[in-house]
Amino acid sequence: MQHRHIVISGFIITALLAAVILSGWLPDWAIALFILGAGVGLTYLLALISRQQEYLTHQQAFVRALQDLHKADSYQSLVKHLEMALHRVLAGEATAVKVLESAPSAPPEADLCGWADLLERADASSDLQMITKEDEDWYVLPVQDSSAQPRKIFLCWKQKHNPAGLAVQGNLKIIAATASQILVRLNKQQHYEEFLNQLLHSAVKAGEDQVPGFSGHSQRVALIAGILGQQLGLDERESRDLHYAALLHDIGRNRPVQGVDEDHPGKGAQAFPAGDEWSLIREAIQYHHERYDGSGFPEGKKMTDIPLLARILAVADIFDGLTALAPEEHRLSPELAYQVIQKATGSGFDPLVVVALKESLAMIQEELTVLTPMAARDVEN
């Protein structure tokens, strides 16, 4: 119950009690006045306690929201934590909450139409935007970093019309300012990761160029594996580690060999430290030549005993081998390569990964078409 309701209820109860006393049942006027004063005082005390509890609850939600924001390690997780923060801070007040990574460039969806004008204004401003529609107040608060290429996130919510304005505006502005600082950190992190990724690509390319026919293989496998991982719903860490494992899956193959080189997966895995943060990459490289029926190497693992990233990498590796790595006269089209892999479903390859390959075959073809000219330019340079 809100404090104003407590005040009203307290006055009514106190007035009734005083009326009973003054009606003659208790003739002592001093007692009646004392009870009246005590009732009024108790009512105010209860109202004060209720208001203080309400304030503390809001502040606890606000502090928890700030703590959660600092856990964000990507743009997607920041958006998720911002939405949770809005729900916490606006608990019991907001009738709808949305967090957008960017303002819609096309006509907005039906559930965003109400915010369209505000989003347009917020895209050109850093201030809180607000409009009242019938009995609701609509708000958009932009979050923007201070980099040369700023990235914006928009906090959108609506609530019942409040003539006194937004009571939690200060807390929301603090949340937006905190999110802006996190955006700066994430931008720096992204630029650093892009630099390291480009450095890794260059190192891998230099190594592949020493092996005839292998140039571009790891980059293509990384692209194919990434699409398969996305189709299979990998989380952010799994997707990242799959990408690096795909780029480095042949790191143990340091010379041209005839036939099957059964040592290179183990050698490649041994190149990584033993810490848990490397475990997914290390296992994907070590077991990417295992086969679903246990006929692969180096340990003869089968089915789900083979790590998921290794099962994905196995399909991506053989797909590129059939379509690009094989001698030109033996290369297959993507459709024929899929058919070859599909025939080995359940024996050589995980059925789920093969289904993912089928569902994403058009996207893989499109992305490889874009990648090939880029790789050709790299060779010329």
C-alpha positions, 0 to 999 in steps of 0.5 A, spaced: 500 500 500 502 506 498 504 511 503 498 516 501 493 511 502 496 509 509 495 516 511 488 517 508 486 510 512 489 512 518 485 519 518 479 515 517 480 510 523 483 515 528 477 520 526 472 514 528 476 512 534 475 519 536 468 520 535 466 513 539 470 516 545 467 523 544 460 520 544 460 519 551 463 512 552 469 515 555 468 522 558 475 524 559 477 529 554 484 528 555 484 521 553 480 522 547 485 528 545 491 524 547 488 518 543 487 522 537 494 525 537 497 518 538 493 516 532 495 521 527 502 521 529 502 513 528 499 514 521 504 519 519 510 514 522 507 508 518 506 513 512 514 515 513 516 507 514 512 505 508 515 511 503 522 509 506 521 502 504 519 504 497 525 508 496 530 503 499 526 498 494 527 503 488 535 504 490 536 497 491 533 495 484 537 501 481 544 499 484 543 492 482 541 494 475 548 498 475 552 492 477 548 488 472 550 493 466 558 492 468 557 484 466 556 486 459 562 484 455 558 485 448 553 489 445 548 484 445 549 483 452 549 490 454 542 491 450 540 485 454 542 488 461 539 495 459 532 491 458 533 488 465 535 495 468 529 498 465 525 493 468 528 493 475 528 501 475 521 502 472 518 496 476 510 497 477 510 503 473 512 502 466 507 498 461 512 497 456 519 497 455 524 496 449 531 497 448 534 498 441 541 497 438 539 502 433 533 507 430 529 503 425 532 506 418 526 502 414 518 503 416 518 501 424 514 494 426 507 495 429 510 495 436 515 500 434 510 505 431 508 509 437 516 511 438 517 512 431 517 520 432 521 520 438 526 515 435 527 520 430 528 526 435 533 522 439 537 519 433 539 527 432 540 528 440 543 526 446 537 528 451 531 524 453 525 525 449 518 524 451 511 525 449 504 524 452 499 520 448 492 520 451 493 517 458 500 514 457 507 518 457 512 515 452 520 516 453 526 515 449 533 516 452 539 515 447 545 512 450 551 514 446 559 513 446 564 519 445 568 515 440 569 518 433 564 513 430 559 513 435 554 507 436 547 509 439 542 504 443 535 507 445 532 506 451 524 506 450 518 505 455 511 508 456 507 508 463 501 511 465 501 519 465 504 522 471 503 530 471 508 530 476 513 528 471 518 522 471 520 520 478 526 516 476 529 520 471 535 521 475 536 514 476 535 512 468 540 518 466 545 515 471 544 508 467 544 511 461 551 515 462 554 508 465 552 504 459 555 510 455 562 508 458 561 501 457 560 502 450 566 506 450 570 500 453 566 495 448 568 499 442 576 499 444 575 491 445 572 490 439 577 494 435 583 490 439 580 484 437 579 486 430 586 488 430 588 481 433 584 477 428 587 481 422 594 479 425 592 472 426 589 472 419 596 474 416 600 469 420 595 463 418 596 466 410 603 466 411 603 459 413 598 456 408 602 460 402 608 455 404 604 449 402 601 448 395 594 448 394 592 450 401 592 458 401 585 461 403 583 454 406 583 456 413 579 462 412 574 459 408 573 453 413 572 459 419 567 462 414 563 456 413 564 453 421 561 460 423 555 460 419 554 453 421 555 455 428 550 460 428 545 455 425 546 451 431 545 457 436 552 457 439 553 462 444 558 468 444 564 464 447 563 458 443 562 462 436 568 466 438 572 459 439 570 456 433 572 461 429 579 461 432 579 454 432 577 454 424 583 459 423 588 454 426 585 447 425 591 446 421 597 449 425 600 442 427 601 441 419 607 445 418 610 441 411 606 438 405 605 431 407 602 425 402 596 421 405 593 422 412 597 426 417 594 423 423 599 427 428 597 434 426 591 435 430 595 433 436 600 437 435 596 443 433 592 442 440 599 442 444 600 449 441 595 452 446 596 453 454 592 448 458 587 453 461 580 453 461 579 459 457 583 455 451 579 448 452 574 449 447 579 451 441 584 446 444 579 440 443 576 443 437 583 442 433 585 436 437 578 432 435 576 435 428 578 429 424 574 424 429 568 421 425 561 420 428 562 412 428 568 412 432 573 411 425 577 417 426 583 419 429 587 421 434 583 417 439 577 414 436 571 418 439 564 417 437 558 421 437 557 426 442 563 424 445 566 428 440 566 436 442 561 440 438 565 445 435 570 439 433 564 436 429 562 442 426 569 443 424 569 437 421 564 438 416 566 445 414 573 442 413 571 437 408 566 441 405 572 446 403 576 440 401 571 438 396 569 444 393 576 448 393 582 444 396 581 438 391 585 439 385 581 443 380 579 437 376 576 433 382 572 439 385 565 439 386 560 444 386 557 446 393 550 442 392 554 435 390 559 436 396 553 437 400 550 430 397 557 427 399 557 429 406 550 427 407 551 420 405 556 420 410 551 422 415 551 418 422 558 415 420 562 420 418 559 426 421 554 429 426 547 429 423 545 435 426 551 439 423 549 436 416 542 438 417 545 445 419 549 445 412 543 443 408 539 449 411 545 454 410 548 452 404 545 458 400 548 463 405 555 459 405 555 459 397 554 467 397 559 468 403 564 464 399 563 468 393 564 475 396 570 472 400 574 469 394 575 476 390 578 479 397 582 473 398 585 474 390 586 481 392 590 479 398 595 474 394 596 480 388 598 485 394 
